[in-house]
Amino acid sequence: MAEDAASLEARLRKHVLYTWSAQAAAAPMHITGGEGAIFYDHQGHAWLDFESQVFNCNVGHGQTAIVEAIQRQAASLACAHPSAVFEAKVLLGEALARVTPGDIDTFFLCLSGAEAVENAYKIARMVTGRSKVIARRRSYHGASMGALSLTGDWRRWPSEPGLWGVVRAEDPYCYRCPFGLEHPSCGVRCASHLELIIEQEGPESIAAIFMEGVTGANGGFVPPPEYWPMVRQICDKYGILLVADEVFTGFGRTGKWFAVDHWNVVPDLITMAKGITGGYAPLGAVGMRPAIAEHFQKQTLWCGLTSYAHPVSCAAAVAAIQVYDDQGLITHAAALDPVLRAGLEALKARHPLIGDVRNVGLLGTMEFVANRETKAPLVGHAQNPAPGSPLAKLKASLKKRHVHALQRGNTLMVTPPLCITEAQLHDGLDRIDAALQEATTP
């Protein structure tokens, strides 16, 4: 007889800690399986996965080709030294070289997005001999100490002081422009002000600029079209490395392999994880252009941990990239871009609670306000919604309707697996519509 859910959870709580939560406040979800954009809980309820678990299950649930690749690899070579040569690692390098931007064709394989950022941080400092880096104010780069130091949002506060030498830049947040300007008359100040920061900090001291392709969980800020090309030009002018953090946005989330592909920009370093295996195994990677890789032909690459380039993870990634291709998932995400945009705009038209909507591909965001005219936020920075407030009621209402989505601060994100059907996308938006109606009804 199967163990009941309450007993199983009690056993887990006795020995295992939950992430990002006071343990007594954790409200875990029991997951038993899934298919496509749907997963199932212990009661057999079907949930729409509008968060792709943690923005990593891009290929969707139940992809047997990836599962079988993991099984084959585990049966033949389940453990290997991180410097070992084996077929899955070779195939993965070749596959990544095929899909990454421009001339990026060399990769350092690790286990997570935070580790990819950590390694890119170290590589940038080793290659340039410089110590400072620039990162954006509302960014999120991971939960390890170096990645948290780069991170702009409040999740870094409990771990401060972090690493020295991180300089903050403003975000391409057009809805709440930090300079009080409007695009296009702004001249894309969010990019041009980087040059002032560089001059004030000393160009010879800055190793790299770290930027998410599109800002992820901090609000889904889609930059103006001129933004990334301008940043690329500024980096070239001062000999600063440009690092694109594509952990969140990589592998089709925005309707391209990587978000920077929308603007035809080739970064010097690119970090990736999450969707690289579709979430089926832990893996991260740092991609680099030839000049950077050449530096380490004679200089030691002081990076590595025991399970880096793990055989099972490499095999999962090779299979996942093949799934993206075979099932046309990235093209499909691009095709659903206007569908999601229209759905978000329709929600905004019906609900005064929504101040702004934005999306690219299947990365959509609703931003909630107390007043559309003033753009006053419903909750303050780093605050949780008060019990009984519209946002607290919205969270409960979405749960009741079996929609799994990230509601954080004043935003709700729509980031389903790329295999979601148009009918499922409409269904999920309809459930959000009903949840918003319930949350705002006295």
N, C-alpha and C positions, 0 to 999 in steps of 0.2 A: 504493500500500500504506500502510495506517495506521501511524503511528509507534508503537513500543511504549511501554508506560507508563514503564519505567525511563528511557528516553531523554528522554521529555517532562518527567519530573520533574527530571532532571539539568539540562535547559535552563532550567527555571523557577528552580531553586536558584541558578543562576549569576547571576541578575539581580534576583530578587524575594525579599523577606523575608516570612516567615510571622509571623502575629500571635501574641502571648501565648506565645512560646516561644523558648528558645535554639535557634538555627537547626539545630545538629547533632542536637538531640533531637526536632525536629519529625517527626511521623509522619503525613504528609498522606494524605488519602483522594482517590482518583481518582473523579470523578463524571461520568457520561456522559449521564444523563437521568433521567426519573422520571415517575410517574403516581400521583396521589392520595397515599397515605401511604407509597409505595414509591419508592426511587430505586435506580439501577443503577450499579455500578462498572465499571471497564475490563475486568473478566473476565466481565461479564454477570451477576454475582451481584445478587440483589434484596435490598435492605436495608430493614428497617422503620425509618422515620424517627421515632423517639421523642423527637427534639429539635426537630422542625420546622426543620431546619438550625441556625439560632441563634435559635430561638423566634420566627422571623419568617414562616416558610412556613405560615401558619395556613390558607390556602385549599387547600394541597396542591400537589403538582407537576402540571405539564401542563395548567393551566387555559388553554385556548385563547382564551377571551374576553379575558383580560388580555393575552395575547401579541398578539392581533389589535389591541387598543386601542393598544398600544405601537407596533405597525407603522404603523397609520393616523396616529398623532400624529407619528411620526418622518418619515413621508412628507409631511406637510402643514406642520408647524412643529416642527423639531427643536431649535431654539435660540432663546431669547428673553431679553431683559433681565429681571431679577427683578421689576421694577415694571411689566412689560408686562401688558396686558389680553388674554386669549385665552380661548376657550370652556372648555377643560379646567380652567383655574384657577377660573373662575366655578362650574362644575358641582361641583367638589370642595368649595368653600366651602359650597355649598348642601347637599351630601350630608353633610358633617361636622356642620353645624348640625342636621340631622335626627337624627343618632345620638348626639351627645354629651349629657352629663347636663344637665338643667334648662334654664336660660336661657343657657348657653354658646353663642354664635352668631358669634363672630369669631375668626379664626385667622391666625397668622403661620406661613408655610410655610418649612421649612428642608430639611435633607437627612438627618438622622439623629436618633436618640434623644438622644445626648449633646448635640448642638447644640440640640435642643428644650429640654433641661434648662438649658443655658447661657443661652439666650434668656429662659426663664422666670425664671431667677435675676436676670438684668439687669432684666427688666421689673418684678419685684417690688421691687427696690431703687429703680428710677426712680419708680414709682407712689407708694411709701410714703415715700421719702426716708430710709429706715432702712438700716442696714448689716449687721446680723447675721441669720443664718438658723439654724433648727434642722433637723437631719437625724438619722436613726436610726443606731444603732451598727453594725448588720449590713447596711446598705443597699448597693445598687449603683446608681449613676445615670449611669455612662458614663465614657469614657476620656479625654476632654478635660480640661484643667486645672481649670476650674470644676466640672465634673461629678465629677471625681475628688476634689476638695476636699469636696464634699457626701458622697461615697461613704464609708461606714463601714468596709468590709472591707479586708483587707490588700492589695488590688491598688493602693491609693493610696500605699503605703509608698515604692516606688522614686521617686515623683515629689514627695515632700515636701521642703520645706514647701510647702503649697498656699496657697490664698487664705485670708486672715484672716477671722474672724468666723463660722465654722461651729461650732455648739454641738451636742453629741451627746445624744440621748435613747435610752432603752432600747426594745427591740422587743416587739411582742406575740407573744412566743415562749413559748406556754403549756407546751410540753413541758419546756423548761428556763427557767422563769420567772426573770428576773433578780432578782426580789424575793423568791423562795422561796415564792410563794403559789400558790393554786389557784383556778381559775374555777369558780363565780361568786362565791365568798366573798371573792375578792381585791378586789372593787369596781373591777375593771379598772384596777389601779394603773398599768399601762403607758400608759394615757391620762391619768389624773389627775395623774401626776407631772410632766407637761408644764407644768402651772400653776406648780409650784414652780420649775422651770427658768426659766420666763418671768419670774417675780417676782425671781429672783436675778440674772438677766441684765439686767433693766430692760425692761419691755414697750415703752417708747418707742424701743428700739433694735432690735427684732426685726421684720424685714420679712415673713418667711414661714416656714412649716413645710413641709418637703418630705417626702413619704411615698409609697412604692410602694403601689399599691392592695392587692396582696398581695405580700409579699416574694418576689422571684423567685429568682435563682440562688443566693442566700445561704441557701436552706433552705425556701422555699415556706411561710412562716408565714402561716396563715390567721387573721386577728384575731378576737377574740370579737365577737359581734354588736353590742355596745354601743360598741365602740372608735371607729369612724369618726364616729358621731354625737356622741360626747363630744368628740373632737378638733375637730369643727366648732363646737361650742358654745364651747370654749375660745378658738378663733381669733376668733369673733365678739365675745366678751367683751373681748378686748384689741386688737381692730382689726388682727389679724395675718392675712395672706393664707394660705390653705390651698392648697397645690400638690399635686395627685395626679399622681405619675409613673406613667403607664399604658403606658409603652413596652413593657414585658414583658407586662402583663396585658390590654392593650387589644385590641379587635377579636375578641371572642369567646372568648378563652382560658379564661375562668372560667365560660362559659355565659351571660354578659351582654355587651353591647357593651363595657362597662368594668367593672372590679371594683367601683368605688364604687357602681355601680348596685345591687349586692346590699343595700346599706344605705341607699339613697335619699338619699345625700349629694351635694350639688353643690359641688365645689371652686371656688375663685376662678380658678385656672389649672389646666390639665390638659395634660400632655405626652404625646405619642404618636409612634410610629414603627413599626418592625418590621412588624406585621400590617397597617398602613395600606395597603400595596400588596401584601400577601401575600408580601413578600420579592422581588417581581419587578422592583423598581426602588428606588433609594434615596430616602427621603422621611421627614421628620419634621414635626411641627406642634405649636404651642402654641395651645390653645384658651383663651378668656378670657370672663368675664362682661361684660355691657354697661358697667358702671361703669369697668372697667379699660380696655376699648377706647375709651371716651369720653375718657379721660385723654390719649390720643394724637391726638385731633382737633386740638389746639392745641400739644401738646408733641411734640417730635421723638422718634420711635422710633429710638434709636441701635442698630439691629440690622440685619444683612444681609451676605450673601456672594454671590459672583458667580452661583452656580448655584441659588440659592434659588428655590423655586417653579418648578423646571424643567418644561418642557412634557411631556416623556415621563413623568416621575414623576407629575405631576398626572393624566395620562390613565390611568396604571396604577392609581392609587388610586381613581379614579372607577369603573373597571371592577371592581376588587377589592371595593369596597363593594357593587356590584351583584351580584357572585357570592355574597357572604355572604347577601344577601337571597334571590336566586333559588334557591339550593341549600339554604336553611334551615340554614346551617352553625352558627349560634349556638344555635338551638333544638336542633340535633343534639348539640352539645357539652354542653348542659344535660341532655339525655336520657341521655348516657353518664356523667354524674357518679356516679350510684349504681353503675353497672357498674364503673367504675374503683375506686370506694371499696371495693366488695366484693372485687375482685381484689387490691387492696393489703392489705386485712385478711387475706385468705387467705394471702398470702405471709408476712405477719407471724406468723401462727399456725404456719406450717411452718418458719420460719427464725429461731432465737434471735438471729442477727446483727442482725435488724431490731428496733430499740427503739420506733420510732414511725412511723406512716404518716399522711398528711394529704392532702387534695385538695379542690379546688373546680373544678367543670367538668372540663376536660382539663388541669389543672395539678396533677400528683400528685408526691408526694415520699416516699421511704423514707429514714429516718435510721438509720444503723448504729451499734451500740454493742458494746463489749467485754463488758458486763454489764448485763442489763436492770434488775436491782434497783438498782444504783448509777447507771445511765445513763452510765457511763464511756465516753467516745468511743473509737473505734478509733484515730484519729489526732488529734494536737493541732492547734490553730488554725494555719492557714497551712502545715501540713505535708503532704507527699505520701506516699502509702502506700509502705512499704518493699518492695523486690523480693521476691517470694515470699509476701507477706502476703495475707490473704483479699481485701482490696480491690484489690490489684494483680492477683490471679488473676481476680477478678470482671471487671475491665476487659478482660482478654485473652479471657475466656470469652464476654463479650457480643460482642466483635468477631468471634470465631469463629462465633457464631450470627447474625451480620449484623444486630445491633441497634445503631442509632445513638442514643445517649442520653447526657445529661450526667451523668457521675459526678465529683463534686467534693467533696473533703474527705470527710466522713462521710455524704454524701447521694447518692442516685441519683434523678433526676427523670424523670417520665413526662409528656411534653408533645408528643403527636403532632399532626399536622395535624387540623383540625376535621372534615375529611371522612372520617377513618378509620372503617372499618366496625366493628361490634361484634365480628365474627369476627376481624378483624385485631388489635383491642385484646386480645382473649383470647389470640391467638397470641403477641403480643409479651410478655404477662405470663407465658405458659408458657415462653417462651425465657428470660426473666429468672429464673424459678423454676429451670430446669435449670442456668443459669449460677451461681446462688447455691449450688445443691447441689454443683456441681463445685468452686466456690471454697472451700467449707468442708469438703471431704472431704480428710483427710490423705493 
